[in-house]
Amino acid sequence: MKGSAVRVIILATLLAGCAKSPENPPVDADTERLKSMLARVETECEIKHSVLKLGSDNQVTVLPSADEKYEAVDCLLRELKKPQFANHIKLGFVGNEMHPREEQK
């Protein structure tokens, strides 16, 4: 009897874990639409497809590599300033110190 009770508890725990897995949150239509728009921006700006990352809270992170073309990053930032991204973008720059400074002429 004790063994079957333990099995029931383990099974219930496993089923509860599958229902609300934090690793696989439910994807809603807004998230899918935002992913699609971000993919379009990456393609349009000719930037690598791993530069824009969508977080679980639908916040967009921009992580261009150091060798990314200036024009591509400029295009990307210009597109992300458009109204359809207003609720998903908080612009700030982190890590600029890792890029070499240009000499003043």
C-alpha positions as a printed NumPy array, in Angstrom:
array([[  0.   ,   0.   ,   0.   ],
       [  2.817,   2.39 ,   0.945],
       [  4.616,   1.782,  -2.383],
       [  1.521,   2.573,  -4.455],
       [  0.947,   5.807,  -2.512],
       [  4.503,   6.882,  -3.287],
       [  3.985,   6.073,  -6.972],
       [  0.8  ,   8.162,  -7.046],
       [  2.584,  11.123,  -5.439],
       [  5.507,  10.873,  -7.874],
       [  3.158,  10.596, -10.86 ],
       [  1.114,  13.595,  -9.675],
       [  4.293,  15.633,  -9.205],
       [  5.549,  14.75 , -12.67 ],
       [  2.232,  15.608, -14.293],
       [  2.042,  18.925, -12.45 ],
       [  5.566,  19.736, -13.602],
       [  4.694,  19.037, -17.226],
       [  1.682,  21.291, -17.123],
       [  3.641,  24.389, -16.123],
       [  7.17 ,  23.903, -17.304],
       [  9.191,  27.133, -16.92 ],
       [ 11.487,  25.947, -19.71 ],
       [  8.605,  25.861, -22.198],
       [  6.299,  28.782, -21.439],
       [  3.125,  28.989, -23.498],
       [  3.602,  30.954, -26.705],
       [  0.88 ,  33.433, -27.499],
       [  0.027,  35.18 , -30.746],
       [  1.748,  38.442, -29.719],
       [  5.022,  36.642, -29.027],
       [  4.893,  34.861, -32.374],
       [  4.11 ,  38.12 , -34.168],
       [  7.01 ,  39.853, -32.407],
       [  9.397,  37.011, -33.315],
       [  8.301,  37.303, -36.925],
       [  8.818,  41.085, -36.957],
       [ 12.294,  40.737, -35.41 ],
       [ 13.288,  38.133, -37.999],
       [ 12.109,  40.501, -40.743],
       [ 14.217,  43.339, -39.288],
       [ 17.328,  41.136, -39.146],
       [ 16.83 ,  40.109, -42.764],
       [ 16.048,  43.637, -43.939],
       [ 19.095,  45.104, -42.194],
       [ 21.336,  42.254, -43.393],
       [ 22.456,  41.41 , -39.875],
       [ 23.158,  37.97 , -38.389],
       [ 20.022,  36.15 , -37.237],
       [ 21.328,  35.732, -33.697],
       [ 21.691,  39.446, -32.928],
       [ 18.121,  39.998, -31.688],
       [ 17.005,  37.848, -28.793],
       [ 13.479,  37.783, -27.385],
       [ 13.294,  37.226, -23.637],
       [ 10.531,  35.465, -21.751],
       [  9.048,  38.84 , -20.819],
       [  8.901,  39.869, -24.519],
       [ 11.816,  42.265, -24.048],
       [ 14.264,  42.433, -26.948],
       [ 18.004,  42.223, -26.374],
       [ 20.376,  43.422, -29.099],
       [ 23.81 ,  41.757, -29.057],
       [ 25.732,  42.571, -32.248],
       [ 29.201,  41.11 , -32.626],
       [ 32.226,  43.407, -32.723],
       [ 32.697,  42.756, -36.453],
       [ 29.11 ,  43.691, -37.413],
       [ 28.907,  46.465, -40.022],
       [ 28.053,  49.911, -38.691],
       [ 25.382,  50.388, -41.366],
       [ 23.649,  47.146, -40.367],
       [ 23.543,  48.09 , -36.672],
       [ 22.362,  51.599, -37.58 ],
       [ 19.549,  50.103, -39.687],
       [ 18.648,  47.75 , -36.836],
       [ 18.398,  50.55 , -34.256],
       [ 16.404,  52.719, -36.675],
       [ 13.888,  49.895, -37.211],
       [ 13.594,  49.143, -33.488],
       [ 12.649,  52.771, -32.787],
       [  9.422,  52.297, -34.76 ],
       [  6.099,  52.272, -32.837],
       [  5.422,  48.527, -33.212],
       [  8.424,  47.828, -30.952],
       [  7.737,  50.592, -28.399],
       [  6.588,  48.245, -25.595],
       [  9.485,  45.841, -26.087],
       [ 12.564,  48.063, -26.356],
       [ 14.387,  49.862, -23.559],
       [ 17.5  ,  51.258, -25.158],
       [ 20.783,  51.277, -23.274],
       [ 24.386,  50.486, -24.116],
       [ 26.41 ,  48.007, -22.111],
       [ 29.914,  46.769, -22.811],
       [ 31.168,  49.626, -25.   ],
       [ 34.429,  49.537, -23.054],
       [ 35.38 ,  46.296, -24.79 ],
       [ 35.586,  47.969, -28.213],
       [ 38.82 ,  49.755, -29.106],
       [ 38.624,  53.524, -29.032],
       [ 39.313,  55.467, -32.186],
       [ 42.189,  57.882, -32.063],
       [ 41.232,  61.56 , -32.146],
       [ 42.749,  63.412, -35.105]])
